[in-house]
């Protein structure tokens, strides 16, 4: 039986994960090459994100756009980011992240390059796991050096 991690906010979990997984990933990159190592890491992270999305839908008691928006509160715990909602309807959820402590944390740990894989890379599969009819389009992230992240989630 797994431990109940619900008492630890997601930001803190990501920091713990980064402190453990980051050095391992860097060692695998040195040993096997960046592309090969990151292909495996991406596959594992995306699978975990799909499961997290499905679990979030269960926790929210539904998988509507409003349920997803409500569920994002868990990622914001501890002032993890500043977000501006541009549109929230039954079919669209558009928002931008103006500040992101996740990006700051990965930079502070010397893992800005891995932050995209360990954190931002989860978003697409998280959305799909939450509701397979939802699709995320994002063209910018703070983690990649932009001044904001642009999220456009649509329900097909």
C-alpha positions in Angstrom: 0.0 0.0 0.0 1.4 3.4 -1.0 1.9 6.3 1.4 -0.7 9.0 1.6 1.0 12.0 0.0 -2.0 14.2 0.2 -0.6 16.0 3.2 2.4 17.2 1.2 1.6 19.9 -1.3 2.6 19.3 -4.9 5.2 22.0 -5.0 7.1 20.3 -2.1 6.6 16.9 -3.8 8.2 18.2 -7.0 11.2 19.6 -5.0 11.7 16.2 -3.2 11.4 14.4 -6.6 13.9 16.8 -8.2 16.4 16.4 -5.5 16.3 12.6 -6.0 15.5 12.2 -9.7 17.7 15.1 -10.9 21.1 13.6 -10.0 20.0 10.2 -11.2 18.8 11.6 -14.6 22.1 13.6 -14.9 24.0 10.4 -14.3 22.0 8.5 -16.9 22.6 11.3 -19.4 26.4 11.1 -18.8 26.3 7.3 -19.1 23.8 6.8 -22.0 23.6 10.2 -23.7 21.0 12.9 -23.3 18.5 11.8 -26.0 18.4 8.2 -24.9 18.1 9.0 -21.2 15.5 11.7 -21.6 13.4 9.5 -23.9 13.0 7.0 -21.0 12.4 9.8 -18.4 9.8 11.4 -20.6 8.0 8.1 -21.1 7.9 7.4 -17.4 6.9 11.0 -16.4 4.1 11.1 -19.0 2.7 7.8 -17.8 2.7 9.1 -14.2 1.0 12.3 -15.4 -1.8 10.3 -17.2 -2.4 8.4 -13.9 -2.4 11.7 -12.0 -5.0 13.2 -14.3 -7.3 10.2 -14.0 -6.9 10.3 -10.2 -7.6 14.1 -10.2 -10.9 13.5 -12.0 -11.9 10.9 -9.4 -11.0 13.4 -6.6 -13.0 16.1 -8.2 -16.0 13.9 -8.7 -16.1 14.7 -12.4 -14.0 15.6 -15.5 -15.6 18.8 -16.7 -13.7 21.9 -17.5 -14.9 23.4 -14.2 -13.8 20.3 -12.3 -10.3 20.6 -13.9 -10.1 24.3 -13.0 -11.0 23.5 -9.4 -8.5 20.7 -9.4 -5.6 23.1 -10.3 -5.8 24.6 -6.9 -3.6 21.8 -5.6 -0.8 22.9 -7.9 -1.1 26.5 -6.6 -0.7 25.6 -2.9 2.1 27.5 -1.2 1.8 30.4 -3.7 3.4 28.2 -6.3 2.3 30.3 -9.1 0.3 33.4 -10.1 -2.3 32.7 -12.7 -4.7 34.9 -14.8 -7.8 33.2 -16.2 -8.6 34.5 -19.6 -11.6 32.2 -20.3 -13.4 29.4 -18.4 -16.4 27.9 -20.1 -17.8 24.4 -20.7 -15.5 24.0 -23.7 -12.5 26.3 -23.1 -10.1 27.0 -20.3 -7.5 29.6 -21.2 -5.1 31.0 -18.7 -1.6 32.3 -18.3 0.9 31.7 -15.6 2.7 35.0 -14.7 5.0 33.7 -12.0 6.1 30.1 -11.3 7.9 29.0 -8.2 8.3 25.6 -9.9 10.6 27.2 -12.5 12.4 29.2 -9.7 12.9 26.0 -7.7 14.4 24.0 -10.6 16.8 26.9 -11.4 17.9 27.2 -7.8 18.6 23.4 -7.8 20.7 23.8 -11.0 18.1 21.8 -12.9 16.4 24.4 -15.1 16.9 22.1 -18.1 15.3 19.2 -16.4 12.4 21.3 -15.0 10.7 21.1 -18.4 10.8 17.3 -18.4 10.0 16.8 -14.7 7.3 19.4 -14.4 6.0 21.1 -17.6 6.2 17.9 -19.6 3.5 16.4 -17.4 0.8 19.0 -18.3 -0.3 17.5 -21.6 -0.8 14.0 -20.3 -2.3 15.2 -17.1 -5.0 17.0 -19.1 -5.6 14.0 -21.3 -5.7 11.6 -18.3 -8.3 13.9 -16.6 -10.5 13.9 -19.7 -9.4 12.2 -23.0 -11.6 14.7 -24.9 -9.5 17.7 -23.5 -6.5 18.9 -25.4 -3.8 21.3 -24.2 -2.0 23.7 -26.5 0.9 25.7 -25.0 3.5 27.6 -26.9 5.5 29.3 -24.0 6.7 28.4 -20.6 8.5 30.4 -17.9 10.7 27.3 -17.4 12.0 27.7 -21.0 12.8 31.4 -20.5 9.5 33.1 -21.5 7.9 35.7 -19.3 4.7 33.6 -18.9 3.1 30.2 -19.7 0.1 30.2 -22.1 -2.4 27.4 -21.5 -5.2 26.8 -23.9 -7.3 23.8 -22.9 -10.2 22.9 -25.2 -12.9 20.2 -24.9 -13.4 18.4 -28.2 
